[in-house]
């Protein structure tokens, strides 16, 4: 919208232009156009209505009005327009009066639109939450906030403080809330959802509608208490008639789902899993679903008050369908295998199930009785007759179930109470000390079933046998007894599992004593006995004492095992560390070091071994209450540990020999030997036989370590004293005799010697390549030189010989002087030096011979020259 500006020049003063007829006429024409435009726009804006029924549409309407009228108002304020109005006012005041009226209307309506848009904008956030917010909590918190904001608008606004403005706006809010409820409670999807979820949605929707009304009245009181002269005295029917009707529809829908849930509860998953005919249950569930299926296909909106009559008809039809016919089908279908509620026993549970069905149809008949016309109808009489037949059938069913249970209980319960407390896996008596002897609780599950049935029967108001009532009253005591015996047996079996065979033999007296007590629960005591509590206490105390003793023995055993583990893990082949990377100890130095270190370690091992008898004597104190070290009660226990020591010593030697063999085969040099020239042969120093002898001796020394571990006297943990076999011969009984005969040790010893032998053979083979220089020392130097002197060869021949020996001397210096193979480092420097010295010796000898022959030739030539001179 744009005001048309005059085309005349308005640069002169207003008073001057007001006297020019042509200018005034042109401006008057322009003003008429303005007046028509403004009047038309005002008329159009006043006729506009919101685009939909929601409150946001009304806010948007006022915003549009404000924007349109502000555009015109801003143009009226332009200097050019104001000058036109001043010229016309100066020239002709009558005409400007009509224009001023229109401009005044424009200002008034613009101020109203601006004020309304400003105040209603404060409601926009709440209204958007109401319209599109997710979750009931958002809506619940929005309604009070929205009404509080509306209260402030009512107090502060100059236009929305009247009924004519506020009531329609509140109607729009009510409409928005009802639309939100319609979207939540959508019947097209509601009846396809889980019942619990549907009930929750309906409850939330109903609560929202009720909250809207409740918060409205709360706000009315706040408006009055605020001291405002204008109260909220609006037409309540106009605001809440539709929402109140929707509340009643929500209640109807909730009742429908409540009835459906009550029927479905008969088939909760726990019950379906125990029935023998799940297909039949599914069929009955479909029957229940058929009852509510018409709700899914409604052709009208139940929330619309115009459809109230149609909805009433649907509800009445629903109530007629929920009759005893469905319950009768359920009863007949599950008669032989009734579904049970959680924790219900079979018989009492079946009776409870039957009574729950009876209650369901009784509830339905009660509803029919509330509608006298419905019950008096042909359909009502038919339902009543079915009801009587079904309830009679249910009563007979309950009576039969109860009668059978009572007879069974009176017959079986006395027999069950005569059972002994425990059963045993041992079939022979007396019990022998075996870990396989087990005891088990002999409390029949049927006793617990009878107790549970009895309690539920009494809850159902049915009389129970006196013995069953007595046992049921003792349930807590039986529960306490069985739990304590279960815990006691768990401790017993755990204790027996804790003991190895040696410990079981050691503690045979204590175990037999415990079995004697347990035997009374296996043979004598029954569930009617009065000494059950005392039996449990006695068993628990005896097991506790034995547990304490076993733990003490285990503590001592762990100490012994720790010493044995330390012995077994000892390294008997400790090698010297090389001072630098290339220098390794010699063979004798190496084996002497190993022997010395081993001797030191053996002293420590013997001290650990010698401490073991004292620990066994401590066990003797605990078990036999003596400290002799030779108690007959511990004879087998001493033998067990002596055997363990033998095993440990055997492993000690085997592991050390295996480790030494691995070092022999590893490519890490531990000792060094030399290759030397012992004319006419190249040999190892020390030689192979000496190295093999040292190796065998080291192995033997390792095995003989066990000589330091003296055996115990039979049936004791006391070391055998030395025995004088002959006058000058003292025999000490040690583990050496047995350990040295171990096939594993013999096998490892042979393997090591074989590997060392192969290694030395390999080194000798390697030295064969130096035999190519053996002419240096095998040839007779004197003979060779005499032959050359006699032959007096040319210098070229001498040069060939000299070049050969010089090449040998140089070639030797370029070869590797260290040969590492497995655990031996072969030093070749002495051999290389000897070869080089021999080559140099040949060079010196040949040079000397060449010098002598050359001098002879020189002297001979000199004599010839002198003879020639004298001849001249």
Residue, then its C-alpha position, 0 to 999 in steps of 0.5 A: x500500500x502506497x499513498x500517491x504523492x502530488x506532482x506539483x512543486x511544494x518548495x515554497x512556504x505553506x502560506x504562499x502555496x495555500x493562496x495558489x488555486x492550482x496548487x490547492x486543487x491538485x493537493x485536494x484531489x490527492x487528499x481525496x485519493x488518500x482518504x478513500x484508500x485509508x477508508x478501504x483498508x480500514x474496512x478490509x482489516x475490520x472484516x478479516x477473521x482468523x484463518x482457523x479456530x486456534x488461538x495462534x490464528x488470532x495472534x497472526x491476524x493482529x500481526x497482519x493488521x498491525x503491519x498493514x496499518x503501520x505501513x499507512x501510518x508511517x507514510x502519513x508521518x512523511x514530511x511531504x504528506x504533512x506539508x500537504x495537510x498543512x497547505x489544505x488546512x491553511x486553504x480550506x479547513x472544511x475539507x480537512x475535517x473529514x480527512x482528519x476523522x479518517x486519519x484519527x480512525x487509522x491511528x486508533x485502529x493501528x494503536x489497537x492492533x499494535x497493542x494486541x499484537x504486542x500482548x498476545x505475542x507473550x502467549x505465543x511460546x505457550x500456545x506453540x507448546x500446547x499445539x506441537x509440544x511432545x509429552x504430557x509433562x509439556x502440556x501439563x506445565x503449559x496450561x498453568x503458565x498460559x492462563x497466568x500469562x492470559x491473566x497478565x494480559x487481562x490486567x495490562x492490556x487496553x483491549x483484551x480486558x473485556x469479555x468480547x475479546x477474552x472469551x472468544x480467545x479462551x474458546x480458541x484455547x479450549x478448541x486447541x486443547x480438545x484438538x490435541x486430545x483428539x490427536x492423542x486419542x485417535x480411535x483408528x490407532x488406539x485400539x490397535x495398541x497395547x492395552x496398558x499404553x492405550x489406558x495411559x494415553x486416555x488417562x493423560x488426555x482426560x487429565x489434560x482436559x480436567x486440568x484445563x478447567x481446574x486451572x481456569x477456575x484457579x486463575x479466576x480466583x487469582x484475578x479477583x485476589x489481584x485487586x482488579x476491578x474486572x473479574x473473570x465472569x465468563x460463560x462457563x458452558x461456552x468454554x467447557x461444555x465440549x471439553x467436559x463432554x470429551x472427559x466423559x468420552x475418555x472415561x467411557x473409553x477407559x472403561x472399555x479398555x479396563x473390561x478388555x484388560x480384565x478379560x485379557x488378564x486371564x491369559x497373561x503370559x505367565x499363564x499361557x506358558x503353563x497351559x497345555x492348549x495355547x492354541x485354544x487360549x489364542x482362540x479365546x483371546x480373539x473372542x475377547x478382541x471381537x468384543x472391542x473390534x467395533x470401536x476400531x471401525x466407528x464412522x463418526x467422531x465420538x468426541x463430537x457432541x452431535x454424535x452423543x446418541x450414536x456413541x451411547x448406542x455403541x457403549x450399550x452394545x459393548x456392555x451387552x457383548x461382555x457377558x458370561x458367554x466368553x467366560x463360559x468358553x474360557x472355563x470350558x477350554x481350560x477346565x483340565x489345565x487351568x492357567x495359574x497366577x504367579x506363585x499360586x499352587x496347582x489346586x488352590x490356583x485352579x480354584x482361584x482361577x475359577x472364582x476369578x471367572x465367576x467374579x467376572x460374570x457376577x460383575x457383568x450381571x451386576x451391571x445388567x441389574x443396574x439397567x433394569x430394562x436391559x435385564x428384563x429384555x429377552x437378551x437379558x433373561x438369556x444371559x441370566x440363565x447362562x450365568x446360573x448354569x456356568x456358576x453351578x458348573x464352576x461350583x462343582x469344579x471347585x468342590x471336586x478339586x478341593x475334595x481330591x486335594x484333601x484326600x491326597x494330603x491326609x494320606x501322603x503328609x504323614x508318610x512324608x514327615x517320616x522321611x529322614x533328614x538326609x540321604x547318603x551316596x554311601x551304600x556300605x557301612x561303616x563309611x570309609x574315608x573317601x571324598x565321594x561320600x555325599x549327603x543330600x537334604x531329604x526334604x520332599x518338595x511335596x511338603x512345601x507344595x502342601x504348605x503352599x496349598x494349605x495357606x491359599x486354601x485358608x485364604x479361599x475360606x476352605x477348611x484344611x486338615x489339622x496336620x496340614x494346618x500344623x505343618x503350614x504353621x511350622x513353615x518358617x521353622x521348616x524353612x529355617x531348618x532346610x536353609x541351615x541344613x543346605x548351608x551346612x551341607x554346602x560347607x561339608x562338601x566344600x570342606x571335603x573337596x578342599x582336602x586332598x587324599x593325604x589330608x583325608x587320611x591324616x584327618x580320618x579320625x575327625x572325618x569319621x566323627x563328623x560322619x557319625x553325627x551326619x549319620x544320625x540325620x541319615x538314619x534316625x532323625x525324621x521331620x517329625x523329630x524334636x532334635x533337628x535344631x540340635x542336630x544342625x548345631x552339632x553338625x555346624x560346630x563339628x564342621x567348623x572345628x574341622x574347617x579350622x583344622x584344615x585351614x591350619x594344615x593348609x597354611x602350613x602346607x602352603x609354607x612347605x609348598x613355598x619352600x619346595x617351589x623355591x627348591x624346584x625353581x633353583x638354577x643349578x647352572x649359573x654362568x659367569x658374565x663376560x667382562x666384555x662382548x668378545x671375552x668369554x671364560x675358558x672351559x675350565x673357568x666356566x665349569x669351575x664357576x658353575x660348580x662354585x655357584x652351585x655349592x653356594x645355592x645347595x647350602x640354601x636349598x638344604x636349609x629350606x629342606x631341613x625346615x620342613x620337618x619342623x613344619x610337619x611337627x607343627x601339623x602333628x601338634x594340631x592333629x595328634x597333640x604330640x611333637x615327636x616327628x614320628x606319630x603313627x597317625x601322621x605316618x601316611x602324611x610324612x610319606x606323602x611329603x617325602x614323595x612330594x620332595x622326591x618329585x620336586x628334586x626330580x623336577x629340579x634336576x630335570x629342569x636344570x638339565x633341560x635348561x642347560x641343554x637349551x643353553x648348549x644348543x642356543x647360539x649364545x657363546x658361554x665359554x671359549x676354547x682355542x684352536x692351536x697348531x701342534x705340528x703337525x696337527x691343528x687341535x682344540x685347546x682344551x681338547x674335545x675329550x677334556x671338554x666332554x669330560x668337564x661337561x659330564x662332570x658338571x652334569x654328574x655334580x648337578x645330579x649329586x646335589x640330591x645327595x645333600x637331601x637326607x631321607x627320613x626314617x620310615x614312618x617319621x619326618x626325622x632324618x636317617x643317621x649315617x650308617x657304617x656299612x664297613x669299618x671305613x665306609x659311612x653310608x648316608x641315605x639320600x634321595x640321590x639313589x632314587x633321583x639318579x635312576x630317573x629315566x628323564x634325568x638319564x635321558x637328559x644327561x645322555x642328550x647333553x653329552x651327545x649334543x656337546x659331542x656333535x658340537x665339538x665334532x662340528x668345530x673339528x670339521x670347521x678346522x679342516x679348512x685350515x689344512x690347506x696351509x699344512x705345507x707350511x709346517x709339514x714340508x721339510x724346509x731344509x730339503x726344499x731350500x737345498x734343492x732350490x740351491x742346487x737347482x739355482x733357478x731363475x729369479x722368477x721362480x723365487x718370485x713365485x715362491x715369495x708371492x705365494x707365502x706373502x699371499x698366505x700371510x696376508x690371507x690369514x690376517x683377513x679371516x675371521x678370528x672368532x667362530x661362535x657355534x652354539x654355546x662355544x666360542x672358538x678363538x682362531x687367533x693363536x692358529x692364525x698367528x702360528x700360520x702367519x709365523x710359518x709363512x713369514x719363516x718361509x719368506x725369510x728363508x727364501x729371501x736368505x737363500x736368494x741373497x746367498x745365490x745372488x751374492x755368489x753370482x755377483x762374486x762370480x761375475x766380478x771374477x770374470x770381469x777382473x779376468x777380462x780386464x787383465x786379459x786386455 
